[in-house]
Amino acid sequence: MQQPAAKLSYKDARRLEELNRLMPERQAEIARLEAEMAGADLFSKQPAQFAKKAARLEVARAELESHEGEWLALEEKRDVLNRG
């Protein structure tokens, strides 16, 4: 008799769901910040605001990279469990 396929733990499954929500949010935030910073007026007329957005953009990119790495690890884990 075949054993049922193993599944991700409840914690891992919830985190995967959360990452599937967080990644598009960060991508949208990055796109918004890049668009806001693209105009020359912000840099020349509001340098402090530009610097604040640039700092947040850097953090958002790092968060997205972290989320993507964690998502990939969980997807690989789920794939291994499903093959098992």
DAVEN-V540050 format. One record per residue. N is the residue number from 1. PHI is phi in whole degrees, 0 to 359 (* if undefined). OMEGA is omega in radians with two decimals (none if undefined). Layout:
# DAVEN-V540050
n = {N;N}
phi = {PHI;PHI}
omega = {OMEGA;OMEGA}
This chain:
# DAVEN-V540050
n = {1;2;3;4;5;6;7;8;9;10;11;12;13;14;15;16;17;18;19;20;21;22;23;24;25;26;27;28;29;30;31;32;33;34;35;36;37;38;39;40;41;42;43;44;45;46;47;48;49;50;51;52;53;54;55;56;57;58;59;60;61;62;63;64;65;66;67;68;69;70;71;72;73;74;75;76;77;78;79;80;81;82;83;84}
phi = {*;278;281;296;297;288;238;298;297;304;299;294;297;294;295;298;299;297;296;295;270;289;299;297;297;295;300;294;297;299;299;296;296;298;294;295;277;291;288;293;299;299;295;280;262;222;299;293;295;299;297;296;294;296;294;294;299;298;294;299;295;294;298;298;299;295;300;296;295;294;299;298;298;291;295;295;298;295;297;297;296;290;281;297}
omega = {-3.10;3.08;3.09;-3.14;3.10;3.14;3.02;3.05;3.12;-3.12;-3.14;3.13;3.11;3.14;3.11;3.07;3.14;3.13;3.10;3.05;-3.05;-3.08;3.09;3.09;3.12;3.12;3.12;3.12;3.12;3.13;3.14;-3.14;3.12;3.12;3.14;-3.10;-3.08;3.13;-3.13;-3.09;-3.10;-3.11;-3.05;-3.06;-3.13;-3.07;3.13;3.11;3.10;-3.13;3.12;3.12;3.13;3.12;3.12;3.10;3.12;3.13;-3.13;3.11;3.11;3.10;3.14;3.12;3.11;3.12;-3.12;3.10;3.12;3.12;-3.13;3.13;3.13;3.10;3.10;3.11;3.14;3.11;3.11;3.13;3.13;3.12;-2.99;none}
